[in-house]
């Protein structure tokens, strides 16, 4: 899935991005904690699984056509009035390659992607991508180790909330799971902006209770929603 397609499906306007950023700023005023939000179209390239599924479909089509080889050859001879040894293998080869190409194209549709890619693979890919951004964005190196990442991977329909070690010592992971489930439900129902703002506010409340703001409370991370582009995939 392309980033432009994802943003279109999320229905996030420039004003929505600004409102999400403002929600992060308001949440961070009350705490020394830092909140990073990010969204990506997909957490990994899944070309291997898409190609594997395409090849399996091609093998199935070949197996279905195999018993009809005699009839297909007879039809060819009636049409052309000639008999060519290579004609039947060439036809079968063309059908197999065409089915692979068509299936590979279709398996780039998110709904079909989620069918052919094993759930365990999708889960692991989202976790790895979230952890990578957690590191690259600097969430792990805030002054009090009180940063959290709200990460959304659209194609996989999954949300991860990753907290630095300072937060993990005080706040139960079950609370992050409740917030992430709520955000996923809002996105699924077409309310992405509301979901992000609600998740930020709830995270801000938990951080304010456990990491109240000091007199000096620098803003250590960007406040806006980060869109991870296709070029960042690995």
N, C-alpha and C positions, 0 to 999 in steps of 0.2 A: 504494500500500500504506500502511495506517495503522501508526502506531508501536506500538499495542497488538498488532496482528497480528504485527509483526516480533519483538517481545519474546517473544510466545508461541512462535513458531517457533524462536527462539534458545534457548528453555528456560533463561533466566537468572533465577535466584531472587535475593532480596535478599542471601542469603549468598554467592552467586556474585559479585555486585557488590562485596561487602566483600573477598572473596578477591583479586579483580583489583586493587582499590585497595591492598591489603596488598602485593601483588607489585610494584606500582609504587613503593611506599615503600621496599621492600627493595632494589630495583634502584637507586634514586636515592641511597641511603646511600653507595654505593661510587663515586659520580661527581658531578661538578659539572653534568653534563647533566640535562636535564629531559625527562620522558616524558609526553605527553598522549595519551589514548586516547579515541576517539569512534566512535559508530555512528549511522547514520541509515537509515530505511526506504527512502528513495529520495533521489537527489542532485538531482533537479529535477522539475518538473511536465512530464509528457510528453503532455499533453492534445492538442497539435497532431498528433502522430504517431498517437495512438489514434483521433482523429477522422478523420484522413486515411485510415487503414486501414478504418474503418467505412464511410466514403463509398465507397471502392473496392469493398467487398463489396456495398454497396447498388447500385452501378452494374452489378456483375456479375449480381446477382439480377434487376435490371431487364432486362438484355440476354437473360438466359435466359427470362424470362417473355414478352418481346416477340413471339416467333414464335407464341405460344399465345393471342394477343389475341382472334382470331376465335372460338376454342373457348370461352374464358372468357366472352366476351360472349353466346355461344349458351346456355351453361349458365345465365347470369344471366336471360336472357329466359324460359327454360323454368321457372325457379323463380318469378319474379315476374309473368310474363305481360305484362310491360311492357318498353318500350325507352326507356332514358334515356341521352342522349348523355354526361352527366357521370359515369355509373356506372363505366365502365372506367378513365378517368383517375384518378378518386377512389380506386379499388381499388389501382391501381399506385402512386399517391402514398402511400397508407397503408402498403403493403407496404415501400416504400423507406424511409419514415421509421421504421417499426417495426424494420426491419433495422439501420438506423443506431443506434437507441437500444439494441437488444439487443447489437450488436457492441461498441459503446462501453463498455457495462457489462462484457462478457466480457473486453475488452482491459485491464481493471484487474486481472486475474489475473496475477501476476508471470510465470508461465511463458509466457503469451501476449504479455505486454508485451515480454519479451526477444526475441520473434519479430518484432514489428511495429516496434520502435524500432531503427534502424540501430546497429550496433556502434560506429561512429565517434562517433555522437551520445552514446551511453551512456558511452564512454570520456572524452569531453570534459566531460560533465556531472559525472562523478565527480571528475575532476581539478580542475575549477573549484570544486566544493563543498568539496573537501579543502583547497584553497588559501585559500578564504574562511575556513574554520574555523581554519586555521593562523594567519591574521592576527587574527581576532576573539578567539581564545583567548589571544593573547599569546605563543605559542610562538616567534615570530620576534624577540622582544625580551628574551630572557634575558640575564643579565650577560655571559656568554662566548659568546653566540650558539651555544649547544650544546643547543638544544631539538629534539625530534623529535615528530612527530605520527603515531600509528598510527590510520588512518581506515578504517572499514568501511562500505560502502554495500550494504545487504542485497539489494535487488531486482536490482541490476546484478551481484551476486556478484563484487564487486571490492574490493580492498584497496589502499590507498596508504600508503606510509611516506614522509613528507616531512621532510627534515632541514634545519636552518638552515645558513647558509653556513660557520660555524665547523666543523661536522661534515663537511660536504661536501668540505672541503679535506683531510680526513684519512681518511675512510672511503669506500670504493668504493660507488656506487649499486647495484652487482650484489649486494652483501650484503643490502641492504634488500629487493631483489627476491626473494631466496631466503626471507627471513623472511616477507614478505607472501604469497608462494605457499603457505607452510606454514600460515599463519593461514587463508587462504581454503579450503584443503583440510580443515582441522579444522572450520570452520563448516559446510562442505558435508556432512561426515560426522556432524553433530549434536553436535560437541564444542566449542561456542563458548567456554565458560569455559577449557577446557584450551588452546585456541588462543590466546586473549588472553594468558593467563599465560605461555605458552611464548614468544610474540612479545616480551612485555615483558622476560622474563629474557634472551633473546638480544640484544635491543637494549641492555639494561643491561650485559651483558658487553662489547659493543663500545665502549660509552661509557666504561666503567671502564678499559679498556685505553688509550683515547686522551684521556680527560678524568677522571683520577683525582680523588677528593674532596680538598678542602682542609680545613684546621682549621675554617674557617667555611664551612658548606655549607647556605645557606638553601634552603628548599623554595619555589620561585618559582611553581609551578603546582599546581592541584588534582590529587590523585592518582586520583580515581575515574574510572570509565568514564562519559563524557558521552553522553547520549542526546539527539540533536538532534530536536526535535519538529517536527510538520507545519507549525506556524505559522512556522517559520524558513525554509521553502522560498521560493525566488524563481525 
